[in-house]
Amino acid sequence: MLLGVYGGGSVGIGVPAGWDGPETGVAVYWVEPVERGEVPVSQGNWGGVNPVQNEKNMPKLKTHTGAKKRFSKTGTGKIKRGQTKTRHILTSKSPKVKRKLGRTVLVSDGDYAKVARMIPYA
């Protein structure tokens, strides 16, 4: 049950003598414990219960930060990756090998499930 409302200089029931109220805002206080479904005035028009909070949602999955830098999905859902052996010791590699290593390739079937788990929203 709501006893009184402070705010804007208006004085409600049970206000201490000489108290003029807060400068801004509204303070709401209760005499008895709040009953289920009873909502303070300060919580707005939506009833104090957000309907989205009551729904049970699946937990969000976290993307592996190392994997998101190394893999990307194609338009058809396959996963692309870069090739290794392109960072150093390039003088001993032929131009043909270096050219082929520069291309991106698809992740193999054996590794697809593991990589797909690491980048769920890519």
C-alpha positions in Angstrom: 0.0 0.0 0.0 1.4 3.4 -1.0 1.5 5.9 1.9 3.0 9.0 0.4 4.9 10.6 -2.5 7.6 13.2 -2.1 8.5 15.4 -5.0 8.5 18.9 -6.4 7.7 20.5 -3.1 4.4 18.8 -2.6 3.9 17.3 0.8 2.3 13.8 1.2 1.1 11.9 4.2 3.8 11.2 6.8 6.2 13.8 5.6 8.6 15.1 8.3 7.9 18.6 9.4 9.9 21.2 7.6 11.0 18.9 4.8 10.4 20.5 1.4 11.3 17.5 -0.8 14.1 16.8 -3.2 15.2 19.3 -5.8 14.5 16.9 -8.7 12.8 13.6 -9.1 10.2 11.7 -7.1 10.8 9.5 -4.0 8.3 6.8 -3.4 8.1 4.9 -0.2 5.9 2.0 1.1 4.4 1.4 4.5 3.9 -2.4 4.1 5.8 -5.0 2.1 5.0 -4.7 -1.6 2.4 -7.2 -2.8 2.9 -9.1 -6.0 1.8 -7.0 -8.9 1.8 -3.8 -6.9 4.2 -1.3 -8.6 5.7 2.0 -7.3 4.7 5.1 -9.3 8.4 5.8 -10.2 8.7 2.7 -12.4 6.6 4.1 -15.3 3.7 2.8 -17.3 4.9 -0.6 -18.3 4.1 -2.2 -14.9 7.6 -2.7 -13.6 7.9 -6.1 -15.2 9.6 -6.3 -18.5 8.0 -9.1 -20.6 11.3 -9.8 -22.3 12.9 -10.7 -18.9 10.4 -13.4 -18.3 11.3 -15.3 -21.5 13.9 -18.1 -21.3 16.6 -17.5 -23.9 19.5 -19.7 -24.9 22.8 -18.4 -23.7 24.9 -16.5 -26.1 27.9 -18.2 -27.6 31.3 -16.5 -27.5 33.3 -16.3 -30.7 37.0 -17.4 -30.4 38.9 -14.2 -30.9 41.9 -16.0 -32.6 39.6 -17.9 -35.0 37.7 -14.8 -36.0 40.9 -13.3 -37.3 41.9 -16.4 -39.3 38.7 -17.7 -40.7 35.7 -16.3 -42.7 32.6 -17.8 -44.1 31.7 -17.8 -47.8 28.2 -17.0 -49.1 27.3 -20.7 -49.2 28.4 -21.3 -45.7 31.8 -22.9 -46.3 34.8 -21.7 -44.2 37.8 -20.1 -45.8 41.4 -20.0 -44.3 44.7 -18.6 -45.3 47.7 -20.9 -46.1 50.8 -21.4 -44.0 54.5 -21.1 -44.9 54.2 -17.6 -46.3 55.9 -15.5 -43.6 59.6 -16.1 -43.9 62.2 -18.2 -45.7 60.7 -17.2 -49.0 63.9 -17.1 -51.0 64.1 -20.9 -51.1 60.6 -21.1 -52.5 59.9 -20.9 -56.2 57.6 -18.1 -57.5 55.0 -20.7 -58.5 54.8 -22.1 -54.9 54.6 -18.6 -53.4 51.9 -17.6 -55.9 49.8 -20.7 -54.9 50.4 -20.2 -51.2 49.0 -16.7 -51.5 45.5 -17.9 -52.2 42.9 -18.8 -49.7 41.6 -22.3 -49.4 38.6 -24.0 -47.8 38.8 -25.7 -44.4 39.0 -29.5 -44.7 36.0 -31.7 -43.8 37.8 -33.1 -40.8 38.4 -29.6 -39.2 35.1 -28.0 -40.3 33.1 -28.9 -37.2 35.7 -27.6 -34.8 36.2 -24.3 -36.7 32.5 -23.8 -37.1 32.1 -24.1 -33.3 34.7 -21.3 -32.8 32.9 -18.9 -35.1 29.2 -19.4 -34.5 28.0 -16.0 -35.8 30.4 -15.5 -38.7 
